[in-house]
């Protein structure tokens, strides 16, 4: 079914957006920085893809799940969407991990016997 891969990526983006919106991890906390990070990361990965395609390392396989639209030889239209999703997912996971670590550190310092005496 053509387009199923792109649909799966977009549904996944929707799920990560929902989690991000609920916990205010990236886009809802700093939309400009999130957009810049995703765009820069996607551009870097697209350059990496271009080098891989030029050297013959990356080759687009035949799949009935792709739309069949190529932005360039061996570069399906789904690739930049996937790369943007990958960058956004990484950013959301990193922000969640930093929040968890900060909460653990705050909890550990408040439970410390030295915290009660102020030393």
N, C-alpha and C positions, 0 to 999 in steps of 0.2 A: 504494500500500500504506500504509494508515494506520499511523502510529507510526514510520515509517522515519526521519524527520527526528530525532525524539527518540532513537531507537536510535543514529543516527550521532553525535549529541552525546555520548551516554553512552559509546560506544566510544572517542571522542576523549578524554573525561575519563579513561578507563581508561589510555590510552596516555600521557597527561601525568602521571598518578599513577605509572605505572611509571618514567618518566624521573625524576620527582621523587624517588621512593623510591631509585632507583639512585644518584643524585648528591646526595641530601639537600639539595635546593635551597630548599624552602619548608615544606611540610606536615610533613616528617619532621625538619626542623631546628627549626622554631618553630610547632607546630600551633595554638596559641592565637592568635598574631599572624596566621597565615595565614587561619584561619577568620574572624577579625575583619575583615581586609582584604577578603576575598571577600564577606562579608555586607554590609559598608558600601558597597563598590563596586557590588554588585548592587542595593542599595537606591537608590543615587544614579541608576543607570541606569534603574531602574523608575520613579522620579519623572520622569526625562527622557522616558521612554516615555509616561507619563501626560500630560505636557504636550503631547507630540507628537500623541497620540491626541485630546486635547481640542481642539487647534487644527486637526485634520484633516490634519496633515502625515504621520502614520503611519497606515497602513491595512493591515489583515491581508488578504493576498491569498488567493484560493481555491487550495488545494493538496491533492491526495490524499495527500500525505506527512504532513500534520498529523493528530493524533488527533481533532481536531474538538471538543475541550474548551476553552472559553474561561474564563479567570479573571475577565475583565471584557470589555465590548465592545471588540473589536479587539485583545485581548490573549490569545493562545493560551497554553496551559499550557507549551508548549515555550520561551516567551520567557524566564522567569526562570531556567530551566535553562541556556539558552544564555548569558545574561548572567553567571551564576555561573561558567560555563566560561570565558568571555572574561576575567573578572577573574583567575581562577586561572592561566590561560595567560599572561596579562601578567605576573603575579607570578613565575612560574617562569622565563619568558624574561628578565626583569629580573635575577633572582638569578643565572642562568647567565651573563649578560653581565657582571655585577659580579665574579663569580668569575674569568672569563677576563681581565678588565682587571686584577684584582689579581695574577694569576699573571704577566701580561706585565710589570707594573710591578716585581714582585719579581725576575723574570728579568733585566730591563734594569738594575736597580740592582746585581745581583750580577755582571753582566758589565762594569760601568763600571770604567774604570781608576782612578777615585778610590776605589772600594770596596776595592781591594787595599791602598791606602796609608792608608785610614781617614780620608781628607779629603773 
